[in-house]
Amino acid sequence: MSILVDKDTRLIVQGITGRDGSFHTKQMLAYGTQVVGGVTPGKGGQTTEDGLPVFNSVQEAVDATSANATVIYVPAQFAAAAVTEAAAAKIPLIVCITEGIPVLDMVEVYHAVQGAGCRLIGPNCPGVISPDKAKVGIMPGQIHKPGRVGVISRSGTLTYEIVNSLTERGIGQSTCIGVGGDPIVGSGFRDLLPLFEEDDETDAVVLIGEIGGDEEERTAEYIGEHLSKPVFAYVVGQTAPEGKRMGHAGAIVSGGAGTAASKIKAFSAVGVPVARTIDELADAVAEKFKA
Amino acid sequence: MKIPEYQAKEMFADYGIPVPPQQLAVTPDAVYEAARKFGGTVAVKAQVHVGGRGKAGGIKVVPNADEARAAGERILGMDIKGIPVKKVIVVESAAEIVKEAYLGVILDRGVKGISFICSAEGGVDIEEVAAKTPEKILTFHTLSREFPEEEARTFAGQLFNDDATEQSVLNVMRGLFRLLIEKDCSLAEINPLVLNDRGEVVALDGKINFDDNALFRLPDIEALRDMDEEDVNEIEAKEKGLSFIQLDGDIGCMVNGAGLAMATMDMIKFFGGEPANFLDVGGSSSPDKVIHAFKLLMGNAKVKAILVNIFGGITRCDDIAKGILESYKQIDITLPIVIRLSGTNAEEGMAMLEGTPLITAESFEAAVKKAIALSKGEAA
């Protein structure tokens, strides 16, 4: 199986005629993702270089293509409205790549998406990939390999590094999800773990956390109570100074809360091994699956 | 982005929150004049962004203008946590404080909404109160841009345990909430909010942090940015599309991606070295960015070795190597540089770096260890 995206994913691209949108549409098509169209307000009726229809609105795109997923590459000023529009059209899976959406806007967007019964991944994320099935986002497809380990991460490049380390050791992935580096994201570790728990083709999950917020702590609690599959964790930001945003808007230790130490302690308390280096993480997963 | 106390209180006043009369001053004479104008007791307060001003001697309450001048002389020019004090405010402080409370409103990632934080214990570090006596903190939240009128009413009278202050506190809550919504604050807090012997509820001190993601739509806030108070390197880096944070160590880091950059710092520390900075050059291989990044690292006198850690995804490592070679030609790099390229076209990239003074490493760990050795004056 895999989770969230697969061969049946019918994807539209919001911002398909923009620089990032058009580049990554080509990349996703090349990977084999079923991209069925795109949206750019005011450019409806055009056809992209790749022969995809462009629509003025998400609703028109859904009506014409029966899309069941959307990926958003529009600039930060318009991204919150783009997510809300996708939610209003009841697209089950909304993946927002855009970085820099005001947090206050995300408060409203988050609850609009919840209210519509949709699932949002991101914003400020690399997207979702189920190797050899579908890639929805900006990650380099070739480092992934189909397999039975799920990956959830708050980071981009660091996730590629870790996925690459797993692949090099012969460990393939069922689905890899970058949940996004912002303070408020549509789905967190805690929201996605149950999907991996239920997925027949996932045997273990790798969680890549970082400083800021209490998502890791809440997730640890959930793992302790509900998860039967093994989890491997890695947490970055131990050397980050207090009160500074470490690149990601959400990666900040404030008022002594959200430290790496607190997250590592929470994972350790429920028996989740926390690797100290990337090699240690990949080796631990490989060791588990050697037999 | 943060603003100093006097600007925070000016904004409070704009939103109908009572604040005591205050005057900004940059010389002892100006402090004297302001104190004389107010008459009686005044507070002279250093205006820097760091916490712990009181403990550092940056806040003095004095009975008259002559002592105010003396306090101004002492405070102006002192260093608080390494930051020189260039401005003070003189605050009229005639009224006696009866009670001190804390009132804050935050964009709350936990509840994915806007939370009010109230405590009858004010003037102290709220995080300490939260850690030691969580029962003294009351919170309520809303998930929309509507002021949570009903909950606010419930809590307003409790803050000073005095029904007579309910309307005043409620007004302060409304003002603070509107400020957060209209100015995209991630935090707006009044600490302490005081009840004085005249029965007035007044914001004596406060702090406002703005959501950096929203600054594009807040030109009036961006204009308040005080370059004296910010790390010039961090601001310059931001303008070039780099994300840079200065640290204390001696190994300069250049990494693509924030998560990988944090992992690189952690790894340096783990293997016994000290990172000099956090630096995310982003996904681009543009020589411009790389040149600026090298300049930033070389500008730090403490740096003894540079570690470049790149994972090529969509961006190809051979493109990145090209960018690095180009910048190497354009600037005089005198420090040893360890470079590790991985991911897309890494082999091609590494091959291009052969025969240059750059020290290549096969893996992340090997690169970190080489950089640490070099930082300690040992051979890589």
HADDOCK unambig.tbl for C-alpha pairs under 7 A between the chains (distance, minus, plus):
assign (segid A and resid 100 and name CA) (segid B and resid 213 and name CA) 5.00 0.50 0.50
assign (segid A and resid 101 and name CA) (segid B and resid 213 and name CA) 5.90 0.50 0.50
assign (segid A and resid 102 and name CA) (segid B and resid 211 and name CA) 6.83 0.50 0.50
assign (segid A and resid 102 and name CA) (segid B and resid 213 and name CA) 4.79 0.50 0.50
assign (segid A and resid 102 and name CA) (segid B and resid 214 and name CA) 4.79 0.50 0.50
assign (segid A and resid 103 and name CA) (segid B and resid 211 and name CA) 6.99 0.50 0.50
assign (segid A and resid 104 and name CA) (segid B and resid 184 and name CA) 6.57 0.50 0.50
assign (segid A and resid 107 and name CA) (segid B and resid 112 and name CA) 5.66 0.50 0.50
assign (segid A and resid 107 and name CA) (segid B and resid 113 and name CA) 5.56 0.50 0.50
assign (segid A and resid 107 and name CA) (segid B and resid 143 and name CA) 6.78 0.50 0.50
assign (segid A and resid 108 and name CA) (segid B and resid 144 and name CA) 6.27 0.50 0.50
assign (segid A and resid 139 and name CA) (segid B and resid 313 and name CA) 6.70 0.50 0.50
assign (segid A and resid 139 and name CA) (segid B and resid 314 and name CA) 6.98 0.50 0.50
assign (segid A and resid 140 and name CA) (segid B and resid 313 and name CA) 4.91 0.50 0.50
assign (segid A and resid 140 and name CA) (segid B and resid 314 and name CA) 5.38 0.50 0.50
assign (segid A and resid 155 and name CA) (segid B and resid 259 and name CA) 5.27 0.50 0.50
assign (segid A and resid 156 and name CA) (segid B and resid 257 and name CA) 6.64 0.50 0.50
assign (segid A and resid 156 and name CA) (segid B and resid 259 and name CA) 6.84 0.50 0.50
assign (segid A and resid 157 and name CA) (segid B and resid 257 and name CA) 5.22 0.50 0.50
assign (segid A and resid 157 and name CA) (segid B and resid 259 and name CA) 6.72 0.50 0.50
assign (segid A and resid 157 and name CA) (segid B and resid 260 and name CA) 6.03 0.50 0.50
assign (segid A and resid 157 and name CA) (segid B and resid 311 and name CA) 6.67 0.50 0.50
assign (segid A and resid 158 and name CA) (segid B and resid 259 and name CA) 5.27 0.50 0.50
assign (segid A and resid 158 and name CA) (segid B and resid 260 and name CA) 4.46 0.50 0.50
assign (segid A and resid 161 and name CA) (segid B and resid 311 and name CA) 6.58 0.50 0.50
assign (segid A and resid 183 and name CA) (segid B and resid 109 and name CA) 5.56 0.50 0.50
assign (segid A and resid 184 and name CA) (segid B and resid 109 and name CA) 5.48 0.50 0.50
assign (segid A and resid 184 and name CA) (segid B and resid 112 and name CA) 6.38 0.50 0.50
assign (segid A and resid 213 and name CA) (segid B and resid 109 and name CA) 6.94 0.50 0.50
assign (segid A and resid 236 and name CA) (segid B and resid 259 and name CA) 6.95 0.50 0.50
assign (segid A and resid 236 and name CA) (segid B and resid 262 and name CA) 5.81 0.50 0.50
assign (segid A and resid 236 and name CA) (segid B and resid 263 and name CA) 5.33 0.50 0.50
assign (segid A and resid 236 and name CA) (segid B and resid 266 and name CA) 6.90 0.50 0.50
assign (segid A and resid 237 and name CA) (segid B and resid 262 and name CA) 5.18 0.50 0.50
assign (segid A and resid 237 and name CA) (segid B and resid 263 and name CA) 6.74 0.50 0.50
assign (segid A and resid 237 and name CA) (segid B and resid 266 and name CA) 6.61 0.50 0.50
assign (segid A and resid 238 and name CA) (segid B and resid 266 and name CA) 5.97 0.50 0.50
assign (segid A and resid 239 and name CA) (segid B and resid 265 and name CA) 6.38 0.50 0.50
assign (segid A and resid 239 and name CA) (segid B and resid 266 and name CA) 5.64 0.50 0.50
assign (segid A and resid 246 and name CA) (segid B and resid 258 and name CA) 6.62 0.50 0.50
assign (segid A and resid 247 and name CA) (segid B and resid 243 and name CA) 5.70 0.50 0.50
assign (segid A and resid 247 and name CA) (segid B and resid 258 and name CA) 5.06 0.50 0.50
assign (segid A and resid 247 and name CA) (segid B and resid 280 and name CA) 6.95 0.50 0.50
assign (segid A and resid 248 and name CA) (segid B and resid 258 and name CA) 6.38 0.50 0.50
assign (segid A and resid 255 and name CA) (segid B and resid 127 and name CA) 5.98 0.50 0.50
assign (segid A and resid 277 and name CA) (segid B and resid 267 and name CA) 6.83 0.50 0.50
